[in-house]
Amino acid sequence: MANATMKLNFSMIAGFGAIVVAGFLWLLKDLRNTVEPQYLQAAEESLVDTAHILAAFLEKEIAEGIPLDSTRFRGAMQLAASRRFEAQVYSLKKTSVGMGVYVADARGTIVFDSEGNREGADYSEWNDVLKTLRGEYGARSTRTDEEDPRSSILYVAAPILKEGTTVGVVTVSKPQRAMRQFIDETRERILWIGGVACLGIVIGAALFSYWMIRPVRRLTAYVRAVRDGGRVPVPPLGHGEFRTLGRAFEEMRDALEGRKYVENYVQNLTHEIKSPLAAIRGAVELLQEGDVPPEKERRFLSNIHDETLRSQNIVDRLLYLVALERQKTLQVTTEVDLGQVLQRVCDGAYPLLEQKNITLLREIPGEGESPVLVHGDVFALRMAINNVLTNAIDFSPENSEILISLVETGDFAEVRVADRGPGVPEYAREKVFERFYPLKGQVTGRKGSGLGLCFVREAAELHGGSAEIRDREGGGAELIVRIKKEP
Protein backbone atom coordinates (compact mmCIF):
# COMPACT_ATOMS: atom_id res chain seq x y z
CA MET A 1 0.00 0.00 0.00
CA ALA A 2 2.96 2.28 0.68
CA ASN A 3 4.24 1.55 -2.84
CA ALA A 4 0.82 2.43 -4.22
CA THR A 5 0.95 5.74 -2.34
CA MET A 6 4.41 6.49 -3.72
CA LYS A 7 3.25 5.65 -7.23
CA LEU A 8 0.23 7.92 -6.81
CA ASN A 9 2.44 10.73 -5.52
CA PHE A 10 4.91 10.28 -8.40
CA SER A 11 2.09 10.09 -10.96
CA MET A 12 0.56 13.33 -9.67
CA ILE A 13 3.91 15.14 -9.74
CA ALA A 14 4.88 13.73 -13.14
CA GLY A 15 1.49 14.45 -14.71
CA PHE A 16 1.22 17.96 -13.35
CA GLY A 17 4.86 18.67 -14.18
CA ALA A 18 4.46 17.40 -17.74
CA ILE A 19 1.43 19.64 -18.31
CA VAL A 20 3.22 22.67 -16.86
CA VAL A 21 6.43 22.05 -18.81
CA ALA A 22 4.54 21.51 -22.07
CA GLY A 23 2.57 24.71 -21.52
CA PHE A 24 5.69 26.68 -20.69
CA LEU A 25 7.60 25.36 -23.67
CA TRP A 26 4.77 26.42 -25.95
CA LEU A 27 4.60 29.82 -24.26
CA LEU A 28 8.37 30.32 -24.43
CA LYS A 29 8.43 29.36 -28.08
CA ASP A 30 5.63 31.80 -28.84
CA LEU A 31 7.31 34.59 -26.85
CA ARG A 32 10.70 34.00 -28.47
CA ASN A 33 9.12 34.08 -31.92
CA THR A 34 7.27 37.29 -31.02
CA VAL A 35 10.33 39.18 -29.78
CA GLU A 36 11.86 39.92 -33.19
CA PRO A 37 8.66 41.15 -34.88
CA GLN A 38 7.92 43.37 -31.86
CA TYR A 39 11.36 44.99 -32.00
CA LEU A 40 11.09 45.45 -35.77
CA GLN A 41 7.68 47.06 -35.39
CA ALA A 42 9.06 49.45 -32.77
CA ALA A 43 12.01 50.27 -35.03
CA GLU A 44 9.71 50.79 -38.01
CA GLU A 45 7.55 53.18 -36.02
CA SER A 46 10.58 55.35 -35.17
CA LEU A 47 11.74 55.22 -38.81
CA VAL A 48 8.33 56.51 -39.91
CA ASP A 49 8.76 59.53 -37.63
CA THR A 50 12.30 60.15 -38.88
CA ALA A 51 11.29 59.86 -42.55
CA HIS A 52 8.50 62.39 -42.14
CA ILE A 53 10.74 64.79 -40.23
CA LEU A 54 13.32 64.67 -43.05
CA ALA A 55 10.55 65.00 -45.64
CA ALA A 56 9.30 68.14 -43.90
CA PHE A 57 12.87 69.54 -43.91
CA LEU A 58 13.22 68.88 -47.65
CA GLU A 59 9.78 70.36 -48.38
CA LYS A 60 10.91 73.56 -46.66
CA GLU A 61 14.02 73.68 -48.86
CA ILE A 62 11.96 73.07 -52.01
CA ALA A 63 9.63 75.87 -51.00
CA GLU A 64 12.73 78.07 -50.82
CA GLY A 65 13.73 77.01 -54.36
CA ILE A 66 16.48 74.60 -53.26
CA PRO A 67 16.59 71.32 -55.27
CA LEU A 68 16.26 67.84 -53.71
CA ASP A 69 19.96 67.09 -54.00
CA SER A 70 20.93 70.31 -52.25
CA THR A 71 24.42 70.70 -50.95
CA ARG A 72 23.10 71.84 -47.59
CA PHE A 73 21.12 68.60 -47.00
CA ARG A 74 23.99 66.49 -48.32
CA GLY A 75 26.45 68.23 -46.05
CA ALA A 76 24.21 67.83 -42.98
CA MET A 77 23.79 64.09 -43.57
CA GLN A 78 27.53 63.62 -44.16
CA LEU A 79 28.26 65.54 -40.96
CA ALA A 80 25.81 63.35 -39.02
CA ALA A 81 27.42 60.18 -40.42
CA SER A 82 30.86 61.35 -39.35
CA ARG A 83 29.86 62.23 -35.78
CA ARG A 84 31.46 60.16 -33.02
CA PHE A 85 29.83 59.89 -29.60
CA GLU A 86 29.21 57.44 -26.76
CA ALA A 87 25.67 56.49 -25.82
CA GLN A 88 25.13 53.53 -23.42
CA VAL A 89 21.73 52.19 -24.45
CA TYR A 90 21.26 49.53 -21.75
CA SER A 91 23.83 46.86 -22.67
CA LEU A 92 24.60 48.42 -26.12
CA LYS A 93 27.33 51.03 -26.42
CA LYS A 94 26.51 53.19 -29.46
CA THR A 95 29.28 55.36 -30.98
CA SER A 96 27.94 56.42 -34.43
CA VAL A 97 24.76 56.99 -36.42
CA GLY A 98 23.54 53.71 -37.83
CA MET A 99 20.75 55.05 -40.01
CA GLY A 100 20.94 55.45 -43.79
CA VAL A 101 19.01 57.98 -45.96
CA TYR A 102 18.39 58.30 -49.68
CA VAL A 103 16.17 60.66 -51.68
CA ALA A 104 14.40 59.86 -54.99
CA ASP A 105 12.74 62.31 -57.37
CA ALA A 106 9.24 62.01 -58.82
CA ARG A 107 10.45 59.43 -61.37
CA GLY A 108 12.04 57.22 -58.72
CA THR A 109 15.63 58.10 -59.56
CA ILE A 110 17.96 58.35 -56.56
CA VAL A 111 19.31 61.92 -56.30
CA PHE A 112 20.97 61.58 -52.89
CA ASP A 113 22.34 58.62 -50.95
CA SER A 114 24.06 58.91 -47.57
CA GLU A 115 26.12 55.85 -48.44
CA GLY A 116 27.06 57.34 -51.85
CA ASN A 117 26.50 54.23 -54.02
CA ARG A 118 22.88 54.53 -55.15
CA GLU A 119 22.79 57.96 -56.80
CA GLY A 120 21.44 57.81 -60.34
CA ALA A 121 19.89 54.37 -59.80
CA ASP A 122 16.25 53.77 -60.72
CA TYR A 123 14.32 52.74 -57.59
CA SER A 124 10.87 53.25 -59.05
CA GLU A 125 10.14 49.50 -58.73
CA TRP A 126 11.15 49.20 -55.07
CA ASN A 127 8.16 49.13 -52.73
CA ASP A 128 9.26 52.00 -50.53
CA VAL A 129 9.54 54.39 -53.49
CA LEU A 130 6.83 52.87 -55.69
CA LYS A 131 4.05 52.86 -53.07
CA THR A 132 4.97 56.28 -51.70
CA LEU A 133 4.77 57.85 -55.19
CA ARG A 134 1.31 56.24 -55.50
CA GLY A 135 0.23 57.92 -52.28
CA GLU A 136 0.44 54.72 -50.20
CA TYR A 137 2.55 53.76 -47.19
CA GLY A 138 5.90 52.66 -48.57
CA ALA A 139 8.17 50.25 -46.69
CA ARG A 140 10.24 47.18 -47.43
CA SER A 141 12.73 44.77 -45.87
CA THR A 142 15.57 43.51 -48.06
CA ARG A 143 18.41 41.11 -47.34
CA THR A 144 21.92 41.94 -48.41
CA ASP A 145 22.67 38.20 -48.22
CA GLU A 146 19.82 35.91 -49.25
CA GLU A 147 21.20 33.07 -47.12
CA ASP A 148 21.41 35.16 -43.95
CA PRO A 149 18.08 36.27 -42.42
CA ARG A 150 19.98 38.61 -40.11
CA SER A 151 21.27 40.67 -43.05
CA SER A 152 17.84 42.30 -43.60
CA ILE A 153 17.62 46.08 -43.74
CA LEU A 154 14.35 47.87 -43.02
CA TYR A 155 13.40 50.75 -45.35
CA VAL A 156 10.63 53.25 -44.59
CA ALA A 157 9.74 56.12 -46.94
CA ALA A 158 7.81 59.38 -46.69
CA PRO A 159 6.53 61.61 -49.56
CA ILE A 160 8.06 65.00 -50.29
CA LEU A 161 5.22 67.36 -51.22
CA LYS A 162 5.06 70.65 -53.06
CA GLU A 163 1.69 72.34 -53.10
CA GLY A 164 0.02 68.98 -52.46
CA THR A 165 1.87 67.12 -55.22
CA THR A 166 4.45 64.40 -54.56
CA VAL A 167 7.73 65.57 -56.00
CA GLY A 168 10.00 63.07 -54.38
CA VAL A 169 10.52 60.41 -51.74
CA VAL A 170 12.86 60.29 -48.74
CA THR A 171 13.70 56.84 -47.39
CA VAL A 172 15.41 56.04 -44.11
CA SER A 173 16.93 52.64 -43.45
CA LYS A 174 18.04 50.67 -40.40
CA PRO A 175 19.84 47.30 -40.47
CA GLN A 176 18.38 44.59 -38.27
CA ARG A 177 21.85 43.88 -36.88
CA ALA A 178 21.58 47.13 -34.92
CA MET A 179 18.64 45.62 -33.00
CA ARG A 180 19.95 42.04 -32.91
CA GLN A 181 21.68 42.44 -29.54
CA PHE A 182 18.43 43.59 -27.92
CA ILE A 183 16.49 40.77 -29.59
CA ASP A 184 18.97 38.10 -28.52
CA GLU A 185 19.20 39.41 -24.95
CA THR A 186 15.42 39.51 -24.64
CA ARG A 187 15.10 35.99 -25.97
CA GLU A 188 17.74 34.72 -23.54
CA ARG A 189 16.06 36.53 -20.66
CA ILE A 190 12.68 35.08 -21.59
CA LEU A 191 14.25 31.62 -21.75
CA TRP A 192 16.00 32.06 -18.39
CA ILE A 193 12.96 33.50 -16.61
CA GLY A 194 10.74 30.87 -18.18
CA GLY A 195 13.08 28.08 -17.10
CA VAL A 196 13.26 29.37 -13.53
CA ALA A 197 9.48 29.82 -13.43
CA CYS A 198 8.94 26.36 -14.86
CA LEU A 199 11.30 24.82 -12.29
CA GLY A 200 9.60 26.77 -9.52
CA ILE A 201 6.18 25.57 -10.61
CA VAL A 202 7.39 21.96 -10.83
CA ILE A 203 8.86 22.22 -7.32
CA GLY A 204 5.66 23.87 -6.13
CA ALA A 205 3.67 21.10 -7.78
CA ALA A 206 5.81 18.50 -6.01
CA LEU A 207 5.27 20.18 -2.64
CA PHE A 208 1.57 20.56 -3.35
CA SER A 209 1.32 16.91 -4.38
CA TYR A 210 3.18 15.89 -1.23
CA TRP A 211 0.79 18.00 0.84
CA MET A 212 -2.19 16.48 -0.95
CA ILE A 213 -0.88 12.92 -0.63
CA ARG A 214 0.08 13.25 3.05
CA PRO A 215 -3.45 12.35 4.27
CA VAL A 216 -3.27 9.23 2.07
CA ARG A 217 0.01 8.25 3.76
CA ARG A 218 -1.52 8.78 7.19
CA LEU A 219 -4.59 6.80 6.22
CA THR A 220 -2.38 4.02 4.85
CA ALA A 221 -0.43 3.84 8.12
CA TYR A 222 -3.71 3.80 10.05
CA VAL A 223 -5.15 0.95 7.96
CA ARG A 224 -1.96 -1.09 8.33
CA ALA A 225 -1.94 -0.52 12.10
CA VAL A 226 -5.56 -1.67 12.30
CA ARG A 227 -4.70 -4.69 10.16
CA ASP A 228 -1.92 -5.58 12.59
CA GLY A 229 -4.28 -5.28 15.55
CA GLY A 230 -2.99 -1.89 16.70
CA ARG A 231 -5.07 0.35 18.92
CA VAL A 232 -4.82 3.62 17.03
CA PRO A 233 -7.22 6.51 16.41
CA VAL A 234 -7.94 7.97 13.01
CA PRO A 235 -5.07 10.40 12.25
CA PRO A 236 -5.78 14.07 11.46
CA LEU A 237 -6.65 14.23 7.77
CA GLY A 238 -7.60 17.88 7.42
CA HIS A 239 -10.88 18.79 5.81
CA GLY A 240 -12.80 17.70 2.76
CA GLU A 241 -12.96 14.27 1.20
CA PHE A 242 -9.97 12.82 3.05
CA ARG A 243 -11.60 13.56 6.38
CA THR A 244 -14.82 11.97 5.18
CA LEU A 245 -12.85 8.94 3.96
CA GLY A 246 -11.15 8.65 7.35
CA ARG A 247 -14.48 8.68 9.13
CA ALA A 248 -15.78 6.04 6.74
CA PHE A 249 -12.78 3.80 7.52
CA GLU A 250 -13.35 4.30 11.24
CA GLU A 251 -17.03 3.44 10.94
CA MET A 252 -16.20 0.37 8.88
CA ARG A 253 -13.59 -0.70 11.41
CA ASP A 254 -16.01 -0.27 14.30
CA ALA A 255 -18.70 -2.20 12.45
CA LEU A 256 -16.40 -5.09 11.55
CA GLU A 257 -14.73 -5.21 14.93
CA GLY A 258 -18.05 -4.96 16.71
CA ARG A 259 -19.53 -7.84 14.76
CA LYS A 260 -16.52 -10.10 15.31
CA TYR A 261 -16.16 -8.88 18.88
CA VAL A 262 -19.71 -9.90 19.79
CA GLU A 263 -19.37 -13.19 17.96
CA ASN A 264 -16.12 -14.12 19.75
CA TYR A 265 -17.37 -13.10 23.18
CA VAL A 266 -20.68 -14.89 22.83
CA GLN A 267 -18.87 -18.07 21.82
CA ASN A 268 -16.21 -17.81 24.52
CA LEU A 269 -18.60 -16.77 27.27
CA THR A 270 -20.99 -19.58 26.37
CA HIS A 271 -18.15 -22.08 26.51
CA GLU A 272 -16.73 -20.84 29.82
CA ILE A 273 -19.98 -20.38 31.70
CA LYS A 274 -21.39 -23.72 30.56
CA SER A 275 -19.31 -25.67 33.11
CA PRO A 276 -20.30 -23.75 36.29
CA LEU A 277 -23.94 -23.66 35.19
CA ALA A 278 -23.90 -27.41 34.64
CA ALA A 279 -22.37 -27.92 38.12
CA ILE A 280 -24.99 -25.66 39.72
CA ARG A 281 -27.81 -27.41 37.90
CA GLY A 282 -26.55 -30.86 38.89
CA ALA A 283 -26.26 -29.85 42.56
CA VAL A 284 -29.74 -28.33 42.58
CA GLU A 285 -31.28 -31.42 40.97
CA LEU A 286 -29.68 -33.65 43.59
CA LEU A 287 -30.93 -31.41 46.39
CA GLN A 288 -34.44 -31.47 44.91
CA GLU A 289 -34.53 -35.26 45.12
CA GLY A 290 -34.65 -35.04 48.91
CA ASP A 291 -33.22 -37.40 51.53
CA VAL A 292 -29.77 -35.90 51.03
CA PRO A 293 -27.47 -36.38 54.02
CA PRO A 294 -26.56 -33.10 55.76
CA GLU A 295 -22.89 -33.51 54.91
CA LYS A 296 -23.59 -33.88 51.18
CA GLU A 297 -26.15 -31.08 51.33
CA ARG A 298 -23.51 -28.73 52.72
CA ARG A 299 -21.08 -29.84 50.03
CA PHE A 300 -23.65 -29.27 47.26
CA LEU A 301 -24.50 -25.83 48.64
CA SER A 302 -20.81 -25.02 48.84
CA ASN A 303 -20.38 -26.10 45.21
CA ILE A 304 -23.33 -23.93 44.19
CA HIS A 305 -21.78 -21.00 46.05
CA ASP A 306 -18.33 -21.55 44.51
CA GLU A 307 -19.65 -21.97 40.96
CA THR A 308 -21.86 -18.90 41.35
CA LEU A 309 -18.84 -16.86 42.44
CA ARG A 310 -16.86 -18.28 39.53
CA SER A 311 -19.60 -17.26 37.09
CA GLN A 312 -19.81 -13.83 38.70
CA ASN A 313 -16.04 -13.48 38.43
CA ILE A 314 -16.11 -14.38 34.74
CA VAL A 315 -18.87 -11.85 34.04
CA ASP A 316 -17.21 -9.07 36.07
CA ARG A 317 -13.81 -9.56 34.47
CA LEU A 318 -15.40 -9.77 31.08
CA LEU A 319 -17.19 -6.46 31.62
CA TYR A 320 -13.91 -4.83 32.71
CA LEU A 321 -12.14 -6.23 29.67
CA VAL A 322 -14.90 -5.12 27.29
CA ALA A 323 -14.75 -1.59 28.68
CA LEU A 324 -10.97 -1.57 28.22
CA GLU A 325 -10.95 -3.03 24.72
CA ARG A 326 -13.50 -0.54 23.45
CA GLN A 327 -11.03 2.29 24.10
CA LYS A 328 -8.75 2.88 21.12
CA THR A 329 -6.82 5.46 23.13
CA LEU A 330 -6.92 6.70 26.69
CA GLN A 331 -9.69 9.27 26.87
CA VAL A 332 -8.58 10.93 30.10
CA THR A 333 -5.11 10.58 31.62
CA THR A 334 -3.66 11.73 34.89
CA GLU A 335 -0.18 11.69 36.34
CA VAL A 336 0.16 8.44 38.25
CA ASP A 337 2.84 7.55 40.81
CA LEU A 338 3.31 3.94 39.77
CA GLY A 339 5.23 3.13 42.97
CA GLN A 340 2.24 4.09 45.13
CA VAL A 341 -0.06 1.97 42.98
CA LEU A 342 2.20 -1.06 43.46
CA GLN A 343 2.39 -0.52 47.23
CA ARG A 344 -1.40 -0.47 47.54
CA VAL A 345 -1.78 -3.57 45.39
CA CYS A 346 0.80 -5.39 47.52
CA ASP A 347 -0.95 -4.35 50.74
CA GLY A 348 -4.28 -5.60 49.37
CA ALA A 349 -2.80 -9.02 48.53
CA TYR A 350 -1.77 -9.67 52.16
CA PRO A 351 -4.56 -12.19 52.92
CA LEU A 352 -3.70 -14.37 49.91
CA LEU A 353 -0.01 -14.21 50.78
CA GLU A 354 -0.72 -15.23 54.38
CA GLN A 355 -2.86 -18.15 53.24
CA LYS A 356 0.15 -19.76 51.49
CA ASN A 357 2.84 -18.27 53.73
CA ILE A 358 4.44 -16.52 50.74
CA THR A 359 7.02 -13.81 51.30
CA LEU A 360 6.57 -10.75 49.08
CA LEU A 361 9.82 -8.92 48.34
CA ARG A 362 9.38 -5.37 47.15
CA GLU A 363 11.85 -3.32 45.12
CA ILE A 364 9.72 -0.24 44.79
CA PRO A 365 10.80 3.42 45.27
CA GLY A 366 9.73 4.56 48.71
CA GLU A 367 9.49 7.87 50.48
CA GLY A 368 12.42 10.17 49.81
CA GLU A 369 13.23 8.45 46.50
CA SER A 370 12.42 9.76 43.03
CA PRO A 371 8.93 8.57 42.09
CA VAL A 372 8.25 6.72 38.83
CA LEU A 373 5.56 8.80 37.13
CA VAL A 374 3.43 7.78 34.16
CA HIS A 375 0.41 9.28 32.46
CA GLY A 376 -2.55 6.96 32.30
CA ASP A 377 -5.70 5.50 33.80
CA VAL A 378 -4.98 4.72 37.44
CA PHE A 379 -7.91 2.26 37.76
CA ALA A 380 -6.82 0.21 34.75
CA LEU A 381 -3.20 0.18 35.93
CA ARG A 382 -4.18 -0.93 39.43
CA MET A 383 -6.39 -3.74 38.11
CA ALA A 384 -3.69 -4.92 35.69
CA ILE A 385 -0.99 -5.06 38.39
CA ASN A 386 -3.41 -6.75 40.79
CA ASN A 387 -4.12 -9.41 38.17
CA VAL A 388 -0.41 -10.02 37.69
CA LEU A 389 0.27 -10.37 41.43
CA THR A 390 -2.81 -12.55 42.01
CA ASN A 391 -1.76 -14.78 39.14
CA ALA A 392 1.76 -15.10 40.63
CA ILE A 393 0.32 -16.02 44.05
CA ASP A 394 -2.00 -18.58 42.51
CA PHE A 395 0.89 -20.35 40.75
CA SER A 396 3.39 -20.12 43.62
CA PRO A 397 3.96 -23.04 45.99
CA GLU A 398 3.56 -22.59 49.74
CA ASN A 399 6.45 -21.12 51.75
CA SER A 400 7.97 -19.57 48.61
CA GLU A 401 8.65 -15.96 47.71
CA ILE A 402 7.53 -13.47 45.09
CA LEU A 403 9.60 -10.50 43.95
CA ILE A 404 7.81 -7.40 42.66
CA SER A 405 9.97 -4.58 41.32
CA LEU A 406 9.59 -1.29 39.50
CA VAL A 407 12.34 -0.03 37.20
CA GLU A 408 12.72 2.63 34.52
CA THR A 409 14.12 1.71 31.10
CA GLY A 410 14.28 4.65 28.73
CA ASP A 411 10.81 5.90 27.91
CA PHE A 412 9.12 3.04 29.78
CA ALA A 413 8.42 2.00 33.36
CA GLU A 414 8.54 -1.76 33.92
CA VAL A 415 6.61 -3.66 36.57
CA ARG A 416 8.23 -7.07 37.09
CA VAL A 417 6.61 -9.85 39.11
CA ALA A 418 8.70 -13.03 39.56
CA ASP A 419 7.53 -16.20 41.32
CA ARG A 420 8.94 -19.66 42.08
CA GLY A 421 6.09 -21.62 40.54
CA PRO A 422 6.23 -24.22 37.78
CA GLY A 423 6.60 -21.56 35.09
CA VAL A 424 4.69 -21.33 31.83
CA PRO A 425 5.27 -23.82 29.01
CA GLU A 426 6.89 -22.34 25.92
CA TYR A 427 3.84 -23.04 23.76
CA ALA A 428 1.55 -21.16 26.17
CA ARG A 429 3.53 -17.97 26.73
CA GLU A 430 1.63 -16.02 24.12
CA LYS A 431 -1.66 -17.88 24.45
CA VAL A 432 -2.05 -17.01 28.14
CA PHE A 433 -2.68 -13.40 27.05
CA GLU A 434 -5.61 -14.51 24.91
CA ARG A 435 -9.18 -14.41 26.15
CA PHE A 436 -10.39 -17.56 27.93
CA TYR A 437 -7.06 -19.39 27.87
CA PRO A 438 -6.62 -20.36 31.55
CA LEU A 439 -3.95 -22.50 33.20
CA LYS A 440 -4.59 -24.55 36.33
CA GLY A 441 -3.57 -22.67 39.49
CA GLN A 442 -1.90 -23.99 42.62
CA VAL A 443 -4.32 -22.53 45.20
CA THR A 444 -7.64 -24.06 44.14
CA GLY A 445 -6.41 -26.61 41.65
CA ARG A 446 -8.89 -25.16 39.19
CA LYS A 447 -8.46 -23.17 36.04
CA GLY A 448 -8.94 -19.46 36.24
CA SER A 449 -11.26 -17.33 34.13
CA GLY A 450 -8.68 -16.87 31.39
CA LEU A 451 -9.33 -13.11 31.40
CA GLY A 452 -6.81 -11.75 33.92
CA LEU A 453 -3.69 -11.73 31.75
CA CYS A 454 -5.73 -10.69 28.71
CA PHE A 455 -6.75 -7.62 30.71
CA VAL A 456 -3.09 -7.02 31.64
CA ARG A 457 -1.94 -6.94 28.02
CA GLU A 458 -4.86 -4.76 26.92
CA ALA A 459 -4.12 -2.27 29.70
CA ALA A 460 -0.40 -2.23 28.85
CA GLU A 461 -1.00 -1.68 25.13
CA LEU A 462 -3.55 1.02 25.88
CA HIS A 463 -0.74 2.78 27.78
CA GLY A 464 1.67 2.41 24.85
CA GLY A 465 3.47 -0.59 26.32
CA SER A 466 3.40 -4.38 26.29
CA ALA A 467 3.33 -7.49 28.47
CA GLU A 468 5.42 -10.64 28.30
CA ILE A 469 6.29 -13.76 30.30
CA ARG A 470 9.72 -15.27 30.51
CA ASP A 471 11.55 -17.87 32.60
CA ARG A 472 13.05 -16.80 35.89
CA GLU A 473 16.59 -17.80 36.69
CA GLY A 474 16.54 -20.57 39.26
CA GLY A 475 12.99 -21.65 38.39
CA GLY A 476 9.64 -19.97 38.08
CA ALA A 477 8.28 -17.29 35.80
CA GLU A 478 8.62 -13.54 35.51
CA LEU A 479 5.87 -11.39 34.06
CA ILE A 480 6.91 -7.94 32.80
CA VAL A 481 4.44 -5.12 32.18
CA ARG A 482 5.83 -2.10 30.30
CA ILE A 483 4.09 1.25 30.58
CA LYS A 484 5.10 4.25 28.49
CA LYS A 485 5.85 7.19 30.77
CA GLU A 486 4.63 9.85 28.35
CA PRO A 487 1.38 9.43 26.35
Secondary structure, 3 states (H helix, E strand, C coil): CHHHHHHHHHHHHHHHHHHHHHHHHHHHHHHHHHHHHHHHHHHHHHHHHHHHHHHHHHHHHHHCCCCCCCHHHHHHHHHHHHCCCCEEECCEEECCCCCEEEEEECCCEEEEECCCCCCCCECCCCHHHHHHHCCCCCEEEEECCCCCHHHEEEEEEEEEEECCEEEEEEEEEEECHHHHHHHHHHHHHHHHHHHHHHHHHHHHHHHHHHHHHHHHHHHHHHHHHHHCCCCCCCCCCCCCHHHHHHHHHHHHHHHHHHHHHHHHHHHHHHHHHHHHHHHHHHHHHHHHCCCCCHHHHHHHHHHHHHHHHHHHHHHHHHHHHHHHHCCCCCCCCEEEEHHHHHHHHHHHCHHHHHHHCCEEEEECCCCCCCCCEEEECHHHHHHHHHHHHHHHHHHCCCCCEEEEEEEEECCEEEEEEECCCCCCCHHHCCHHHCCCCCCECCCCCCECCCCHHHHHHHHHHHCCCEEEEEECCCCCEEEEEEEECCC
